[in-house]
Each structure stands twice: as structure tokens, then as C-alpha cells.
């Protein structure tokens, strides 16, 4: 098996609020924004998708718990290596992110600050210590 493209899809309670939030923190407009899916190209073979919880329920049916039952519970982490960690972290807070852990040097060799979005998804803004 050869994987040529990766897409991470977050289930969100409000697609429009999440689109506005991620547009601010990613500092880019979505490549696709239609009812039921918003997508951002993060790299040549990587996209971030935002799908409303109610939309994915049509696929999941009763095979899994409803995604809204996990709102506010950290269910994933987006670990973003950025050029300006302070600017990115503060922009996320200004956009409505909840602060989890301030920007600190971590023992794995990165400086990282953690926030969460409206649905509890964790977002880490990081920079390699050796690149500072």
C-alpha cells in the first residue's frame, strides 16, 4: 500500500465558527468551503478538514457514539511547527482559543504552547529549540 495524500478531518459543532477560527490561526483561506466540509491545504499532500458533527453522523449512524458527546474532551492534537510561535499562539488566543499550557521549552527539544479550539481539539504551536 502506498499513501499519496493525507487528510485530517475534525468533527466540529459549528462549521462556520470553526472555519473562521482556523482561517485566523492558519493565516490562510480554505481551499474548499461548502456546507458539510471546509478544507485547508497545509502541505502538498496534507489537508485539514472541518466536518460538522451532524454530517458525519449520517455515515457513522449508530455504530459509534455521537461526536457531540465528546465536545470539550481532548480527542486529537494538531502539532504545528511555526516560524513565529509567540505570534501564532497569541493569534489563536485572540481568535477564541482556550489556553492549556503557555509557551515553554519542552524536554523533547521543542518550545511549545498549547491551546484548544471550541470543540476541545488541542492545538500545539511549536518551534525546534535548535532553530531559534
N, C-alpha and C positions, 0 to 999 in steps of 0.2 A: 504494500500500500504506500502510495506517495501522496502527501497532503500538500496542495499547492496554495491554499488560501485558508486563513483563519478568521473567524468572526466570533466575537464575544457578544452575547446578547443579554442585556439586563432587563428583567421584568420590572416595570415601573407602574406606580399607581396613577400617575398623571403624565402622559406623554408630552404634552406641551410644556409643563413646568420643567420636566427633566430635560427636554430639548433646550430650553432657554438656559438652564443651569450648565449643561455640558458644552453648549456653544461658548459660554463665558469662560469656563475653566480650560477647555481645549484651545480656545482662541481661534476657532475656525467654524465656519458654517457647515451644516450637514450636507452630505452628498446626495442623500435621499431623505425626504421628509413628507411622508404620505400617512393618512390615517392607518394606524396599525404598525408602522415601523419608521424609525429615524435611524440613519446610518452616518457614521463618520469614518473616513479613511484615515487610519493612524499611520500606516506604512504601506508599501507596495502590496503586501499580501496580508494585511491585517485591518479589520474593520471593527468598530464598536457599534452595536445596535441597541436601540431602546424600543422595547415592545411593551405595549400596555398589558397589564395582568389579565384583563378581561379577554384580550385577544388570544393569549396562549392557552387559556382555559378551554377554548374550542378544540385545541389539539390534545391537551392533557386529559380532558374530560374528568372522570372520577378516578383515574389511575394514580394520581398524586394529590397531596394536599393543595388547596388553592394557594397561589403565590401570595395573596394578600395576608394570609395567616402568618407569613414571615416578615411582614413590614417592620422595620426597625431592628431586626435581628441581623447582625452581620452575616452575609451569605457568600460574599466574594470580596476580593480586593483587586483594585486596579493599581498596579505599581508603575508609576510614570517617572522615567528619568527625564529631568527637565534642565534647561540651561540656567534659569534663574529660579531657584527653589523658593526664595522669600516672596518674590512677585507672584509666582503660581499659587503658593499656599494662601497668601493674603487675598488674591483674586477669588479663590474658592470660598473663603470665609465671607467675603463681601457679597458673593452670589447666593449665600444662604446655607453653605455647608456648616455642619456641626463639627467643632474641634474635638478631636480624640486625643492626640498627643502632639505637643509642639515640636518644632524642628529641633532635632538633636542628632548628635553623632551616635551611630548605632554600631554594635560590636561586629557586624558583618562587613564593615568597610564603606558604608554609605551614611550620608546625612539625610534624614527623612523626617517629614512631618505628615501626620495622619489626620484626615477629616472623613466625614461620611456625608452622603447625599441624602435627599429627602426620604428615600426608601431604606436607608441603613447600609447601603453598599459602601464599603471602605475604599477610600482613595488615598494613595500614598504618593507624595511628591518627593522625589529623591535625587540625589546627586552623589556620584562616586567621590569619596574623600580625596583620592589621588588626582582628581580632575579640577580641584579647586585651586 
